Amino acid sequence: MGASAIAFIHGLTFGDLPKDVVEQGRLCLLDLLGVALAGRQTALSRIASDHAVDFFAAGRLRSRILFDGRVASPIGAGLAGAMTIDSCDGHDGHAETKGHVGVTVLPALLALAEHRPDMSGREFLTCLVLGYEIGTRAGIALHASACDYHTSGAWNALAAAALVGGGGGGGPPPPPPGGGGGGAPPPPPHCPVHPGRGVHPAPWLPPLTRDRSR
C-alpha cells in the first residue's frame, strides 16, 4: 500500500469530510442498520450468530453480536454481523467493484467501537467513511485486473484492516519491529470470499455446513 494511502488512513478527521460525504455516510449507516434488522429474521443470521458464539467465544476481548444480545470475540461478532446484513441482500452496492463495502465495514467498526469507549459519534462516522473509501478503491483496483470477479470479501479485508490499524485520525503508526510486517496474509486475489470473511479470515466451513440441519 502506498505511503499516501497509509497517511490517509491515519490522518483522516471529521473536519476533512465534505458536507455531502457526511450526509451520505449517515444514509449508509441507517441503510445498513435497517437491512441488518431485516436480516436478523433469517435462518442464515441465526446460524451465523450461533456459530460465532460456539466457535469464536469471547475471551479477554468481547463484542456484542449485532441485534442478537450475546457476545463473542470481536472477529466472531464481526463475522455474524456481516452475514446478518448479507442474508437480506438489500444493502448498498457499487457498480465498479461489483460488490458491497458496508457489509464488512459496519460490523468491523461496531466491534472496534466496543473497545474504544472514548470514540465520539464524529469519529465513528469518520471511520465509516474511511472504510468505504479504502474498500471501494481496493475493489476497483482488483477489478482492473479481473473484470468478471465480484467477491467482496477479497478487498473488504483491506477496509477492515484500515479501521483496526489506525482509522479516526490517530496519527501515523509506529514502525514495525525489525522493519517488517506480520500477521496473516490477505486472501489470494482471485479466490472467492464471502463479505463476512473481510472481518473473519479463517474458513470454518464444515461446522457452518452442519449447522444448516439445525
C-alpha positions as CSV (number, residue, x, y, z in Angstrom):
1,M,0.0,0.0,0.0
2,G,1.4,3.4,-1.0
3,A,2.5,6.0,1.6
4,S,-0.3,8.3,0.6
5,A,-2.9,5.7,1.4
6,I,-1.3,5.0,4.8
7,A,-1.2,8.7,5.6
8,F,-4.9,9.0,4.6
9,I,-5.8,6.0,6.9
10,H,-4.0,7.5,9.9
11,G,-4.8,11.2,9.2
12,L,-8.4,11.5,8.1
13,T,-10.5,13.5,10.5
14,F,-14.2,14.6,10.6
15,G,-13.2,18.1,9.6
16,D,-11.8,16.7,6.3
17,L,-15.1,15.4,5.2
18,P,-17.3,17.5,2.9
19,K,-20.9,18.0,4.0
20,D,-22.3,15.8,1.3
21,V,-19.9,13.0,2.3
22,V,-21.1,13.3,5.9
23,E,-24.7,13.1,4.8
24,Q,-24.0,10.1,2.6
25,G,-22.2,8.4,5.4
26,R,-25.2,8.8,7.7
27,L,-27.5,7.5,5.0
28,C,-25.3,4.4,4.5
29,L,-25.3,3.8,8.3
30,L,-29.1,3.9,8.5
31,D,-29.4,1.8,5.4
32,L,-27.1,-0.9,6.8
33,L,-28.8,-1.0,10.2
34,G,-32.2,-1.3,8.5
35,V,-31.0,-4.2,6.3
36,A,-29.4,-5.8,9.3
37,L,-32.6,-5.6,11.3
38,A,-34.5,-7.4,8.4
39,G,-31.7,-9.9,8.0
40,R,-31.9,-10.8,11.7
41,Q,-35.1,-12.6,10.9
42,T,-33.4,-15.1,8.6
43,A,-32.2,-18.6,9.4
44,L,-28.8,-17.6,8.0
45,S,-28.4,-14.9,10.6
46,R,-29.3,-17.3,13.4
47,I,-26.8,-19.9,12.2
48,A,-24.0,-17.4,11.8
49,S,-24.7,-15.9,15.3
50,D,-24.8,-19.4,16.9
51,H,-21.6,-20.3,15.1
52,A,-19.9,-17.1,16.4
53,V,-20.9,-17.9,19.9
54,D,-19.8,-21.6,19.7
55,F,-16.6,-21.2,17.8
56,F,-15.5,-17.6,18.5
57,A,-16.3,-17.3,22.1
58,A,-15.4,-14.1,23.9
59,G,-12.1,-14.2,25.8
60,R,-10.4,-11.1,27.1
61,L,-11.8,-9.3,24.1
62,R,-15.5,-9.4,23.6
63,S,-18.0,-7.6,21.3
64,R,-21.8,-7.8,21.1
65,I,-23.3,-9.6,18.1
66,L,-25.4,-7.2,16.0
67,F,-29.1,-7.3,17.0
68,D,-28.5,-10.6,18.9
69,G,-27.6,-9.6,22.5
70,R,-24.9,-12.3,23.0
71,V,-21.2,-11.7,23.0
72,A,-18.4,-13.3,21.0
73,S,-14.8,-12.4,20.2
74,P,-14.6,-9.2,18.0
75,I,-13.8,-11.4,15.0
76,G,-16.8,-13.6,15.7
77,A,-19.2,-10.7,16.3
78,G,-17.9,-9.1,13.0
79,L,-18.5,-12.3,11.1
80,A,-22.0,-12.7,12.4
81,G,-22.9,-9.1,11.8
82,A,-21.6,-9.2,8.2
83,M,-23.5,-12.4,7.4
84,T,-26.7,-11.0,9.0
85,I,-26.5,-7.9,6.7
86,D,-25.7,-10.1,3.7
87,S,-28.6,-12.5,4.4
88,C,-31.0,-9.8,3.3
89,D,-29.4,-8.6,0.1
90,G,-30.7,-5.1,0.1
91,H,-27.6,-3.2,1.3
92,D,-25.6,-0.8,-0.7
93,G,-23.6,-1.8,-3.7
94,H,-21.0,-0.2,-6.1
95,A,-21.0,-0.8,-9.8
96,E,-17.2,-0.6,-10.3
97,T,-16.5,-3.1,-7.5
98,K,-19.4,-5.4,-8.3
99,G,-19.9,-5.8,-4.5
100,H,-20.7,-4.4,-1.1
101,V,-18.5,-2.3,1.1
102,G,-20.7,-1.5,4.1
103,V,-21.5,-5.2,4.9
104,T,-17.9,-5.6,6.2
105,V,-17.2,-2.0,7.3
106,L,-20.0,-1.6,9.8
107,P,-19.7,-4.9,11.7
108,A,-15.9,-4.4,11.9
109,L,-16.4,-0.8,13.1
110,L,-19.0,-1.8,15.7
111,A,-16.7,-4.5,17.1
112,L,-13.9,-2.0,17.3
113,A,-16.0,0.7,18.9
114,E,-16.7,-1.5,21.9
115,H,-13.0,-1.4,22.7
116,R,-12.9,2.4,22.1
117,P,-15.2,3.8,24.8
118,D,-13.9,7.3,24.0
119,M,-14.9,7.1,20.4
120,S,-17.2,10.0,19.5
121,G,-20.1,10.0,17.0
122,R,-18.0,12.1,14.7
123,E,-15.1,9.7,14.9
124,F,-17.4,6.8,14.3
125,L,-18.7,8.4,11.1
126,T,-15.2,9.3,10.0
127,C,-14.1,5.7,10.4
128,L,-17.2,4.5,8.4
129,V,-16.3,6.9,5.6
130,L,-12.7,5.7,5.7
131,G,-13.8,2.1,5.4
132,Y,-15.9,2.9,2.4
133,E,-13.2,4.8,0.7
134,I,-10.5,2.2,1.2
135,G,-12.8,-0.8,0.4
136,T,-14.2,0.8,-2.7
137,R,-10.8,1.8,-4.1
138,A,-9.3,-1.6,-3.3
139,G,-12.3,-3.2,-5.1
140,I,-11.8,-1.0,-8.2
141,A,-8.1,-1.9,-8.2
142,L,-8.9,-5.6,-8.1
143,H,-11.4,-5.4,-10.9
144,A,-8.9,-3.6,-13.1
145,S,-7.1,-7.0,-13.2
146,A,-10.2,-9.2,-13.3
147,C,-13.3,-7.6,-14.7
148,D,-15.6,-10.6,-14.1
149,Y,-14.6,-11.1,-10.5
150,H,-17.1,-9.8,-7.8
151,T,-16.4,-11.3,-4.4
152,S,-16.5,-8.5,-1.9
153,G,-14.5,-10.2,0.9
154,A,-11.3,-10.3,-1.0
155,W,-10.9,-6.5,-1.0
156,N,-13.1,-5.6,2.0
157,A,-10.4,-7.2,4.3
158,L,-8.3,-4.1,3.5
159,A,-11.1,-1.8,4.7
160,A,-11.5,-3.7,8.0
161,A,-7.7,-3.7,8.4
162,A,-7.6,0.1,7.8
163,L,-10.2,0.6,10.6
164,V,-8.5,-1.6,13.1
165,G,-5.0,-0.4,12.2
166,G,-5.5,3.4,12.5
167,G,-8.8,4.8,11.5
168,G,-10.1,8.0,13.1
169,G,-7.1,10.4,12.8
170,G,-5.0,8.7,15.4
171,G,-1.7,9.8,13.8
172,P,0.9,7.7,12.0
173,P,1.7,4.2,13.2
174,P,4.9,3.3,14.9
175,P,7.5,1.5,12.7
176,P,7.1,-2.3,12.9
177,P,9.6,-4.2,15.0
178,G,12.6,-5.2,12.9
179,G,11.4,-3.2,10.0
180,G,9.0,-5.9,8.8
181,G,5.3,-6.6,9.0
182,G,3.5,-9.6,10.4
183,G,0.1,-11.3,10.6
184,A,-1.9,-13.5,8.3
185,P,-1.7,-12.8,4.6
186,P,-4.7,-11.5,2.8
187,P,-6.9,-13.8,0.7
188,P,-5.5,-14.8,-2.8
189,P,-6.6,-12.0,-5.2
190,H,-9.0,-14.2,-7.2
191,C,-10.2,-16.6,-4.5
192,P,-14.0,-16.4,-3.9
193,V,-14.5,-14.9,-0.4
194,H,-17.8,-14.1,1.4
195,P,-18.1,-10.5,2.6
196,G,-18.1,-11.7,6.2
197,R,-14.6,-13.1,5.6
198,G,-13.4,-9.5,5.3
199,V,-13.9,-9.4,9.0
200,H,-13.1,-13.1,9.7
201,P,-10.2,-14.6,7.7
202,A,-10.4,-18.2,8.7
203,P,-12.6,-20.7,6.7
204,W,-14.7,-22.6,9.3
205,L,-17.0,-24.0,6.6
206,P,-17.6,-27.6,7.8
207,P,-19.3,-26.6,11.1
208,L,-21.3,-24.0,9.3
209,T,-22.5,-26.6,6.8
210,R,-23.5,-28.9,9.6
211,D,-25.5,-26.1,11.3
212,R,-27.8,-26.0,8.3
213,S,-29.6,-29.0,9.6
214,R,-30.4,-27.4,13.0
